[in-house]
Amino acid sequence: MGEEDYYLELCDRPVHFEKANPVNCVFFDEANKQVFAVRSGGATGVVVKGPDDRNPISFRMEDKGEVKCIKFSLENKILAVQRTSKTVDFSNFIPDSSQLEYTQECKTKNANILGFCWTSSTEIVFITDQGIEFYQVLPEKRNLKLLKSQNINVNWYMYCPEGAVILLSTTVLGNVLQPFYFRAGTMSKLPKFEIELPSVPKSTKLNLSERDIAMATIYGQLYVLFLRHHSRTSSSTGAEVVLYHLPREGACKKMHILKLNRTGKFALNVVDNLVVVHHQDTETSVIFDIKLRGEFDGTVTFHHPVLPARSIQPYQIPMAGPAPVTSQSPVPCKLYSSSWIVFQPDIIISASQGYLWNLQVKLQPIVNLLPDKGRLMDFLLQRKECKMVILSVCSQMLSESDRATLPVIATVFDKLNHEYKKYLDVEQSYTTALEAGQSRSSPLLRRPVRTQAVIDQSDMYTHVLSVFTEKDMPHKFVIAVLMEYIRSLNQFQITVQNSSGPGPPWPLLWCRWVIGKRALLPSLSSALLTRARHQDAGPAQSLLYAASVLAVPCSQRLQAFGLFALIPRKFLPSCPPAVSGYAEATLDCK
């Protein structure tokens, strides 16, 4: 397969670190997305690297035993190191601050620390097998203050830094999950919920592993993802990913089920709001989009993969070393390796090779893999870097070789203008609020963000319509396409831009083309009036201009009124007006 067949790839610039070996231990911090390479317990050096770090952090620390966990606070101000099951050691990395370590022991007697999470630059949570302890770190005083604690039996825990939520596995089976939410020095206990196991457990041992659970933010909402493996006793044809919506208020609710239709070893990522499921046995991945229409049974929505399973695009690891040596051919990376470790949302780490990658989605190959243009647009409009791909799809469906039918073209225009109209409405509301005297600094007033999903008339003119009308296409098809675009704009009550409004005067394009094809004017006028008869007076008024056009000098009529002011009357057929009160004579110009 060529590059155009792969829709997933590893980033071009991975984080390279010293690979794991008996002397060098590797740790990953999910909050700061940093990799720690700790040599000889830190005595011979610690190197910290992250995807956005221009310069790695290097330091040494005294070897006081095996390092179990090591993380920087947010902003890299304080280092926390766990070496025992009872205590965590701290070191300040603040300029002009003491470098001496200070230690905090967990408060609960006979408890063992499972791990810790930084929730801010000075707030940390200890998770023990008997509960959770929330502390404020006081670096100047070199000690910690207990803010809040909660006693609860804990099997394992998981932290989602994007949502500031810690999930605790409780009960004997481990399938009752207790979430805690952290913000600005407060710890809130959210309602607990139960994960439905695929079959009735035969024993009372732990049945739910942290390997089968992930937390991620999808379309701005926090979800708990449960990888439910195939049960021999069930009628299911394979494993599933069950999505539980975890709101800040209210109970957690099962919302979506992703059908994998296969068994084996899986791993999950979330990239650009898409759930990516990797399958190690076949060395392929599939993607799911919960915004696309699925099968709703009244309780949950079932989804199938958006596209056929594909491998991640082959990746070449460059040879390290001096320049003469690096001229050797790169080494192919072993994809879906058993040494791969996946972290949320989009991190893949190979500790044995010493690389951290961000997983990325390639949109252009998806265009040819998803033939349904309506579904394709629904998919692309939700992606971050979608604009140029959407415009290329529009150009493609108007080309001679891949020409789409008019109903398909109309559907695409409607989907684009629906997003365009939503942005215009939000922008208008923002402007109205400012004019009403609301302050820009008001927390309730946010300037609308223009995403790449907003395809305005300027974009369509520049990248699609201006190119389309210059091609040698059937004239009736060209007229029909332009009519459909204006029809769609009118349907969503979007004013058609002209040279007196913002943006380029794209109707000029139409005029120039029409006047160059005078023989088409009867069919053009007929098409316009036929379309107008099937619309109410509102939209028709934007197509047929009022008698006030006679009062405007001929040289200014296009600027003031758009297309029809430039079409001489003698080229227009005689026909009754489409809308009462609008006479054909209004188009008279010399």
C-alpha positions as CSV (number, residue, x, y, z in Angstrom):
1,M,0.0,0.0,0.0
2,G,1.1,3.6,-0.7
3,E,1.0,6.5,1.7
4,E,-2.5,7.4,0.4
5,D,-3.9,4.2,1.9
6,Y,-3.0,4.8,5.5
7,Y,-5.1,7.1,7.7
8,L,-3.1,6.8,10.9
9,E,0.6,7.8,11.3
10,L,3.2,8.4,14.0
11,C,4.4,12.0,14.4
12,D,7.5,13.1,12.4
13,R,9.3,14.4,15.5
14,P,9.1,11.8,18.3
15,V,10.7,12.3,21.7
16,H,13.8,10.2,21.8
17,F,15.1,9.0,25.2
18,E,17.6,6.4,26.5
19,K,15.8,3.1,26.2
20,A,15.0,1.0,29.2
21,N,17.7,-1.5,30.4
22,P,18.9,-2.9,33.7
23,V,20.6,0.4,34.6
24,N,18.2,2.8,33.1
25,C,14.5,3.0,34.3
26,V,11.9,4.8,32.2
27,F,8.8,6.5,33.7
28,F,6.0,8.5,32.0
29,D,4.1,11.4,33.6
30,E,0.6,11.6,32.1
31,A,-0.1,15.1,33.3
32,N,3.0,16.8,31.9
33,K,3.4,14.2,29.1
34,Q,7.1,13.9,30.2
35,V,9.4,10.8,30.0
36,F,11.9,10.4,32.8
37,A,15.0,8.3,32.2
38,V,16.5,7.5,35.6
39,R,20.0,6.0,35.7
40,S,21.2,4.2,38.8
41,G,18.4,5.5,40.9
42,G,19.3,9.1,39.8
43,A,22.9,9.0,41.0
44,T,24.3,9.0,37.5
45,G,21.6,11.3,36.1
46,V,18.0,11.9,35.4
47,V,16.9,13.2,32.0
48,V,13.3,14.6,31.5
49,K,11.9,15.1,28.0
50,G,8.4,16.1,26.7
51,P,6.9,16.7,23.3
52,D,6.8,20.4,23.8
53,D,10.1,20.8,25.7
54,R,12.7,22.5,23.6
55,N,15.4,21.7,26.2
56,P,15.4,18.6,28.3
57,I,15.8,18.9,32.0
58,S,18.9,17.1,33.4
59,F,19.9,16.7,37.1
60,R,21.2,14.2,39.6
61,M,19.8,13.0,42.9
62,E,21.1,10.8,45.6
63,D,20.5,7.1,45.2
64,K,18.2,6.3,48.1
65,G,16.8,3.1,46.7
66,E,14.6,2.0,43.8
67,V,12.5,4.7,42.3
68,K,8.8,3.6,42.1
69,C,7.4,6.8,40.7
70,I,8.7,10.2,39.7
71,K,6.9,13.3,38.5
72,F,7.2,17.1,38.3
73,S,4.4,19.3,39.5
74,L,2.7,21.4,36.8
75,E,5.1,24.1,35.6
76,N,8.1,21.8,36.8
77,K,8.5,23.7,40.1
78,I,8.6,20.7,42.5
79,L,9.8,17.2,42.0
80,A,8.1,14.3,43.8
81,V,9.8,10.9,44.0
82,Q,8.3,7.7,45.6
83,R,10.8,5.2,46.7
84,T,8.8,3.3,49.4
85,S,5.2,2.3,50.0
86,K,4.9,4.7,52.9
87,T,6.5,8.0,51.8
88,V,7.0,10.5,49.0
89,D,10.1,12.7,48.8
90,F,10.0,16.3,47.5
91,S,12.7,18.6,46.0
92,N,12.2,22.3,45.0
93,F,13.2,23.4,41.5
94,I,12.3,27.0,42.2
95,P,15.2,29.6,41.7
96,D,16.7,30.7,45.0
97,S,14.9,27.9,46.9
98,S,16.5,25.2,49.1
99,Q,17.4,22.1,47.2
100,L,17.1,19.9,50.3
101,E,14.6,17.1,50.1
102,Y,11.6,16.9,52.4
103,T,9.3,13.9,53.0
104,Q,5.7,13.3,53.5
105,E,4.3,10.0,54.9
106,C,0.8,8.9,54.2
107,K,-1.6,9.7,57.1
108,T,-3.5,6.4,57.2
109,K,-1.9,3.8,59.3
110,N,-0.9,0.5,57.7
111,A,-1.7,2.0,54.3
112,N,0.5,1.5,51.2
113,I,0.9,4.3,48.6
114,L,-0.1,3.0,45.2
115,G,0.9,6.2,43.5
116,F,0.4,10.0,43.4
117,C,-0.9,12.7,41.0
118,W,-0.2,16.4,40.8
119,T,-3.4,18.4,40.2
120,S,-1.7,21.8,40.1
121,S,1.7,23.4,40.7
122,T,1.4,23.0,44.4
123,E,-1.3,20.4,45.0
124,I,-0.8,16.6,45.1
125,V,-2.9,13.5,45.7
126,F,-1.7,10.3,47.4
127,I,-3.6,7.2,46.4
128,T,-3.3,4.4,48.9
129,D,-4.8,1.0,49.2
130,Q,-7.1,2.4,51.9
131,G,-8.1,5.7,50.5
132,I,-7.1,9.1,49.0
133,E,-5.2,12.0,50.6
134,F,-5.2,15.5,49.1
135,Y,-2.3,17.8,50.1
136,Q,-1.1,21.3,49.5
137,V,2.7,21.5,49.1
138,L,4.4,24.5,50.8
139,P,7.8,24.7,49.1
140,E,9.0,27.7,51.2
141,K,8.3,25.8,54.5
142,R,9.4,22.5,52.9
143,N,6.4,20.6,54.2
144,L,2.8,19.6,53.2
145,K,-0.6,20.5,54.5
146,L,-3.4,17.9,54.4
147,L,-6.5,19.4,52.7
148,K,-8.9,16.5,52.6
149,S,-8.9,12.7,52.8
150,Q,-11.3,9.9,52.1
151,N,-11.2,6.3,53.4
152,I,-12.1,3.7,50.8
153,N,-10.6,0.3,49.8
154,V,-8.7,0.8,46.5
155,N,-7.6,-1.9,44.1
156,W,-6.1,0.5,41.5
157,Y,-6.5,4.0,40.2
158,M,-6.4,6.1,37.1
159,Y,-5.9,9.8,36.5
160,C,-7.3,12.0,33.7
161,P,-5.3,15.3,33.8
162,E,-7.5,16.9,31.1
163,G,-10.6,16.4,33.3
164,A,-8.8,16.6,36.7
165,V,-10.6,13.4,37.7
166,I,-9.1,10.4,39.6
167,L,-10.9,7.1,39.2
168,L,-10.6,4.5,42.0
169,S,-11.4,0.8,41.5
170,T,-13.3,-0.5,44.6
171,T,-15.0,-3.7,45.9
172,V,-13.7,-7.2,45.6
173,L,-14.5,-7.6,41.9
174,G,-13.0,-4.1,41.2
175,N,-15.9,-3.1,38.9
176,V,-17.4,-0.4,41.1
177,L,-15.6,2.8,40.2
178,Q,-15.4,5.9,42.5
179,P,-14.5,9.2,40.7
180,F,-13.1,12.3,42.5
181,Y,-12.9,15.7,40.9
182,F,-10.2,18.3,41.8
183,R,-10.2,22.0,41.2
184,A,-8.6,25.0,42.9
185,G,-7.8,23.4,46.2
186,T,-11.1,21.4,46.5
187,M,-11.8,17.7,46.2
188,S,-15.3,16.6,45.2
189,K,-16.6,13.1,45.4
190,L,-18.7,12.2,42.3
191,P,-21.4,9.5,42.3
192,K,-19.9,6.0,42.0
193,F,-20.9,3.7,39.2
194,E,-20.7,0.0,38.3
195,I,-19.0,-1.4,35.2
196,E,-21.1,-4.3,33.7
197,L,-18.8,-7.3,33.4
198,P,-19.2,-9.5,30.3
199,S,-20.2,-12.6,32.4
200,V,-21.0,-13.5,35.9
201,P,-17.7,-14.0,37.8
202,K,-17.1,-17.6,39.0
203,S,-14.8,-16.4,41.8
204,T,-14.5,-13.4,44.1
205,K,-11.1,-12.3,42.8
206,L,-10.4,-9.0,41.0
207,N,-12.2,-9.1,37.6
208,L,-11.7,-5.6,36.3
209,S,-8.2,-4.6,35.4
210,E,-6.9,-1.1,34.8
211,R,-5.6,-2.4,31.4
212,D,-9.2,-2.5,30.2
213,I,-10.2,1.0,31.4
214,A,-9.3,4.4,29.9
215,M,-10.5,7.9,30.5
216,A,-10.5,10.6,27.8
217,T,-12.2,13.8,26.8
218,I,-14.3,13.3,23.6
219,Y,-16.1,16.3,22.1
220,G,-15.6,18.2,25.3
221,Q,-17.2,15.5,27.5
222,L,-15.3,13.1,29.9
223,Y,-15.8,9.4,29.1
224,V,-14.7,6.2,30.8
225,L,-13.9,3.6,28.1
226,F,-14.2,0.0,29.1
227,L,-12.8,-2.7,26.8
228,R,-15.2,-5.6,27.2
229,H,-13.6,-8.7,25.9
230,H,-15.5,-11.5,24.1
231,S,-17.2,-14.0,26.4
232,R,-17.6,-17.6,25.3
233,T,-21.0,-17.8,26.9
234,S,-22.4,-14.7,25.2
235,S,-23.9,-14.3,21.7
236,S,-21.5,-11.4,21.0
237,T,-19.3,-11.8,17.9
238,G,-16.3,-10.1,19.5
239,A,-15.0,-7.5,21.9
240,E,-16.6,-4.1,22.5
241,V,-15.6,-0.7,23.8
242,V,-18.3,0.6,26.1
243,L,-18.4,4.4,26.7
244,Y,-19.7,5.7,30.0
245,H,-20.3,9.5,30.1
246,L,-18.9,10.9,33.4
247,P,-20.5,14.4,34.0
248,R,-19.4,16.8,36.7
249,E,-22.9,16.7,38.1
250,G,-25.2,13.7,38.0
251,A,-24.7,10.0,37.6
252,C,-22.4,8.3,35.2
253,K,-24.4,6.8,32.3
254,K,-23.6,4.2,29.6
255,M,-24.0,6.0,26.3
256,H,-22.1,4.3,23.4
257,I,-20.9,0.8,22.4
258,L,-18.2,0.4,19.8
259,K,-18.4,-3.0,18.0
260,L,-15.0,-4.4,17.3
261,N,-16.2,-7.7,15.8
262,R,-12.9,-9.4,16.7
263,T,-11.1,-10.9,19.7
264,G,-7.5,-10.6,21.0
265,K,-5.3,-7.9,22.5
266,F,-6.4,-4.3,22.1
267,A,-5.2,-0.8,23.0
268,L,-7.1,2.5,22.9
269,N,-6.2,6.0,21.9
270,V,-8.3,9.1,21.4
271,V,-7.1,11.4,18.5
272,D,-9.0,14.5,17.3
273,N,-12.1,13.2,19.1
274,L,-11.9,9.8,17.4
275,V,-11.6,6.6,19.4
276,V,-8.8,4.6,17.9
277,V,-8.7,0.9,18.7
278,H,-5.4,-1.0,18.0
279,H,-5.5,-4.8,17.4
280,Q,-2.1,-6.4,18.1
281,D,-2.9,-9.8,16.5
282,T,-3.7,-8.3,13.0
283,E,-1.4,-5.3,13.5
284,T,-4.2,-3.0,12.4
285,S,-6.3,-0.2,13.8
286,V,-9.9,1.1,13.4
287,I,-11.5,4.4,14.2
288,F,-14.9,5.3,15.7
289,D,-16.7,8.7,15.7
290,I,-19.5,8.9,18.2
291,K,-20.8,12.0,16.5
292,L,-21.8,10.0,13.4
293,R,-25.2,8.4,13.4
294,G,-25.3,4.9,14.9
295,E,-27.9,2.4,15.9
296,F,-29.9,3.5,18.9
297,D,-31.8,0.9,20.9
298,G,-33.5,3.3,23.2
299,T,-30.7,3.2,25.8
300,V,-27.3,3.2,24.1
301,T,-26.0,3.9,20.6
302,F,-24.1,1.2,18.7
303,H,-21.3,2.2,16.4
304,H,-19.2,0.4,13.8
305,P,-15.8,1.4,12.5
306,V,-15.9,4.4,10.2
307,L,-13.4,2.9,7.8
308,P,-11.9,-0.5,7.0
309,A,-9.1,-1.6,9.4
310,R,-5.7,-0.3,8.3
311,S,-2.2,-0.5,9.8
312,I,-0.5,2.6,11.1
313,Q,1.7,4.0,8.3
314,P,5.1,2.3,8.2
315,Y,7.7,4.4,10.2
316,Q,11.4,4.6,9.7
317,I,13.7,5.2,12.7
318,P,16.7,7.3,11.8
319,M,20.1,6.0,12.8
320,A,21.6,7.9,15.7
321,G,25.3,8.9,15.8
322,P,27.8,11.2,14.1
323,A,26.9,12.6,10.6
324,P,28.9,10.1,8.6
325,V,27.2,7.2,10.4
326,T,23.7,8.6,10.1
327,S,23.9,8.4,6.3
328,Q,22.9,4.8,6.7
329,S,19.4,3.7,5.8
330,P,16.8,4.2,8.5
331,V,15.6,1.2,10.4
332,P,12.0,0.2,10.0
333,C,10.0,0.5,13.3
334,K,8.3,-2.6,14.5
335,L,4.7,-1.4,14.6
336,Y,2.2,-2.9,17.2
337,S,5.2,-4.2,19.2
338,S,4.5,-6.0,22.4
339,S,6.8,-3.4,24.0
340,W,4.5,-0.6,23.1
341,I,2.7,1.2,25.9
342,V,-0.3,3.4,25.1
343,F,-1.3,6.4,27.2
344,Q,-4.2,8.8,26.7
345,P,-5.1,10.6,24.7
346,D,-2.7,10.0,21.8
347,I,0.6,8.8,23.3
348,I,2.5,5.6,22.1
349,I,5.7,4.8,23.9
350,S,8.3,2.1,23.0
351,A,10.5,1.8,26.1
352,S,12.7,-0.8,24.4
353,Q,13.4,1.5,21.4
354,G,13.4,4.7,23.4
355,Y,10.7,6.7,21.5
356,L,7.5,8.5,22.4
357,W,5.2,9.3,19.5
358,N,1.9,11.2,19.2
359,L,-0.5,9.3,17.0
360,Q,-2.1,11.4,14.2
361,V,-5.0,11.0,11.8
362,K,-4.5,11.7,8.1
363,L,-7.6,13.1,6.5
364,Q,-6.8,13.1,2.8
365,P,-6.7,9.2,2.5
366,I,-10.1,9.0,4.2
367,V,-11.7,10.9,1.2
368,N,-11.3,7.9,-1.0
369,L,-12.1,5.3,1.7
370,L,-15.5,6.9,2.5
371,P,-17.5,7.1,-0.7
372,D,-20.7,8.5,0.9
373,K,-20.1,12.2,0.5
374,G,-22.7,13.2,3.1
375,R,-21.2,10.9,5.7
376,L,-17.7,12.0,4.7
377,M,-18.7,15.7,5.3
378,D,-20.2,14.8,8.7
379,F,-16.9,13.2,9.5
380,L,-14.6,15.9,8.2
381,L,-16.5,18.8,9.7
382,Q,-15.6,17.5,13.2
383,R,-11.9,17.4,12.6
384,K,-9.4,20.2,13.5
385,E,-7.5,20.5,10.3
386,C,-10.4,19.9,7.9
387,K,-10.7,23.1,5.7
388,M,-8.5,22.3,2.8
389,V,-9.6,18.6,2.7
390,I,-13.2,19.7,2.6
391,L,-12.5,22.2,-0.2
392,S,-10.7,19.5,-2.1
393,V,-13.7,17.2,-1.8
394,C,-15.9,19.9,-3.1
395,S,-13.6,20.4,-6.1
396,Q,-13.4,16.7,-6.7
397,M,-17.2,16.2,-6.8
398,L,-17.5,18.9,-9.4
399,S,-14.7,17.5,-11.6
400,E,-15.4,15.7,-14.9
401,S,-14.0,12.4,-13.7
402,D,-15.7,12.2,-10.2
403,R,-18.8,14.4,-10.8
404,A,-21.4,13.9,-8.1
405,T,-25.2,14.1,-8.7
406,L,-27.0,17.3,-7.9
407,P,-28.7,15.9,-4.8
408,V,-25.4,14.9,-3.4
409,I,-23.9,18.3,-4.2
410,A,-26.9,20.0,-2.6
411,T,-26.5,17.8,0.5
412,V,-22.8,18.8,0.8
413,F,-23.6,22.5,0.4
414,D,-26.3,22.3,3.1
415,K,-24.0,20.6,5.6
416,L,-21.3,23.3,5.0
417,N,-23.7,26.2,5.2
418,H,-25.3,24.7,8.4
419,E,-21.9,25.1,10.1
420,Y,-21.3,28.5,8.5
421,K,-24.7,29.7,9.8
422,K,-24.0,28.5,13.3
423,Y,-20.8,30.5,13.4
424,L,-22.5,33.6,12.0
425,D,-25.2,33.4,14.6
426,V,-22.7,33.1,17.5
427,E,-20.7,36.0,16.0
428,Q,-23.8,38.1,15.8
429,S,-24.8,37.3,19.4
430,Y,-21.3,38.3,20.5
431,T,-21.4,41.6,18.6
432,T,-24.9,42.4,19.9
433,A,-23.7,41.7,23.5
434,L,-20.8,44.1,23.0
435,E,-23.1,46.8,21.6
436,A,-25.4,46.3,24.6
437,G,-22.5,47.3,26.9
438,Q,-21.2,43.9,28.1
439,S,-17.6,43.9,29.0
440,R,-15.2,41.8,26.9
441,S,-13.7,40.5,30.2
442,S,-17.0,39.1,31.3
443,P,-16.8,35.3,31.9
444,L,-20.2,34.9,30.3
445,L,-19.0,36.6,27.1
446,R,-16.6,34.7,25.0
447,R,-15.4,35.7,21.5
448,P,-16.5,33.0,19.1
449,V,-13.7,30.8,17.8
450,R,-13.7,30.3,14.1
451,T,-12.8,26.6,13.5
452,Q,-11.7,25.2,10.2
453,A,-15.2,23.7,9.8
454,V,-16.5,27.2,8.8
455,I,-16.4,27.3,5.0
456,D,-17.6,30.7,4.0
457,Q,-18.4,32.2,0.6
458,S,-14.8,33.5,0.2
459,D,-13.4,30.0,0.7
460,M,-15.9,28.5,-1.8
461,Y,-15.2,31.2,-4.4
462,T,-11.4,31.1,-4.1
463,H,-10.9,27.3,-4.0
464,V,-13.9,25.8,-5.7
465,L,-16.3,27.9,-7.8
466,S,-13.8,30.1,-9.5
467,V,-11.8,27.0,-10.6
468,F,-15.0,25.1,-11.5
469,T,-16.5,27.6,-13.8
470,E,-13.2,28.0,-15.8
471,K,-13.3,24.3,-16.7
472,D,-15.0,23.0,-19.9
473,M,-18.1,21.6,-18.1
474,P,-21.6,21.2,-19.4
475,H,-23.2,24.6,-19.2
476,K,-26.4,23.4,-17.6
477,F,-24.5,21.6,-14.9
478,V,-22.5,24.7,-14.1
479,I,-25.7,26.8,-13.8
480,A,-27.3,24.1,-11.6
481,V,-24.4,23.9,-9.2
482,L,-24.2,27.7,-8.8
483,M,-27.9,27.8,-8.3
484,E,-27.7,25.0,-5.6
485,Y,-25.1,26.9,-3.7
486,I,-27.2,30.1,-3.7
487,R,-30.3,28.1,-2.8
488,S,-28.5,26.6,0.2
489,L,-27.3,30.1,1.3
490,N,-30.9,31.3,1.2
491,Q,-32.2,28.3,2.9
492,F,-30.0,29.1,5.9
493,Q,-30.8,32.8,5.6
494,I,-27.2,33.7,4.8
495,T,-26.8,36.9,2.7
496,V,-25.1,36.3,-0.6
497,Q,-22.0,38.3,-0.6
498,N,-21.3,40.9,-3.3
499,S,-18.8,43.6,-3.9
500,S,-20.5,46.0,-1.5
501,G,-20.3,43.5,1.4
502,P,-17.4,41.6,3.0
503,G,-15.3,39.1,1.0
504,P,-14.7,38.9,-2.7
505,P,-17.5,39.6,-5.2
506,W,-18.0,36.0,-6.2
507,P,-21.2,36.7,-8.1
508,L,-19.0,38.6,-10.5
509,L,-17.7,35.3,-11.6
510,W,-21.1,34.1,-12.5
511,C,-21.9,37.3,-14.5
512,R,-18.6,37.1,-16.4
513,W,-19.2,33.5,-17.3
514,V,-22.9,34.0,-18.2
515,I,-22.3,37.1,-20.4
516,G,-19.6,35.2,-22.2
517,K,-22.2,32.5,-22.9
518,R,-25.1,34.7,-24.0
519,A,-26.8,31.8,-25.7
520,L,-27.4,30.3,-22.2
521,L,-29.2,33.3,-20.8
522,P,-32.7,32.0,-21.7
523,S,-32.0,28.8,-19.9
524,L,-30.4,30.7,-17.0
525,S,-33.4,33.0,-16.6
526,S,-35.8,30.1,-16.8
527,A,-33.8,28.2,-14.2
528,L,-33.8,31.2,-11.9
529,L,-37.5,31.8,-12.2
530,T,-38.4,28.1,-11.9
531,R,-36.3,27.8,-8.7
532,A,-37.9,31.0,-7.4
533,R,-41.5,29.7,-8.0
534,H,-40.7,26.8,-5.6
535,Q,-39.5,29.1,-2.8
536,D,-41.4,31.5,-0.5
537,A,-41.3,35.2,-1.0
538,G,-38.3,35.6,1.4
539,P,-35.7,33.6,-0.4
540,A,-37.1,34.7,-3.8
541,Q,-36.5,38.3,-3.0
542,S,-32.8,37.7,-2.8
543,L,-32.8,36.3,-6.3
544,L,-35.2,38.8,-8.0
545,Y,-34.3,42.4,-7.3
546,A,-36.9,45.1,-6.6
547,A,-37.8,48.0,-8.8
548,S,-35.4,50.3,-6.9
549,V,-32.7,49.0,-9.2
550,L,-33.9,51.6,-11.9
551,A,-32.8,54.4,-9.6
552,V,-29.2,53.2,-9.5
553,P,-26.7,54.2,-12.2
554,C,-25.8,51.3,-14.5
555,S,-22.1,51.3,-13.4
556,Q,-23.1,50.8,-9.8
557,R,-25.8,48.2,-10.2
558,L,-23.7,45.1,-9.8
559,Q,-22.0,46.6,-6.7
560,A,-25.4,47.4,-5.2
561,F,-27.5,44.5,-6.3
562,G,-25.4,41.7,-7.6
563,L,-25.9,39.5,-10.7
564,F,-29.0,40.8,-12.5
565,A,-28.0,44.4,-12.8
566,L,-25.4,43.5,-15.4
567,I,-27.7,41.4,-17.6
568,P,-29.1,43.5,-20.4
569,R,-32.9,43.2,-20.8
570,K,-32.7,42.0,-24.4
571,F,-31.0,38.8,-23.4
572,L,-33.8,37.9,-20.9
573,P,-36.9,36.1,-22.1
574,S,-40.3,37.5,-21.6
575,C,-42.1,35.7,-18.7
576,P,-44.4,36.6,-15.8
577,P,-42.8,37.6,-12.6
578,A,-42.1,34.8,-10.1
579,V,-43.1,36.9,-7.1
580,S,-46.0,39.3,-7.0
581,G,-44.8,42.9,-7.2
582,Y,-41.5,42.1,-8.9
583,A,-41.7,43.0,-12.6
584,E,-39.4,41.9,-15.4
585,A,-38.9,45.6,-16.3
586,T,-36.9,46.0,-13.1
587,L,-34.0,44.3,-15.0
588,D,-34.0,46.9,-17.7
589,C,-30.6,48.5,-18.2
590,K,-28.8,50.0,-21.2
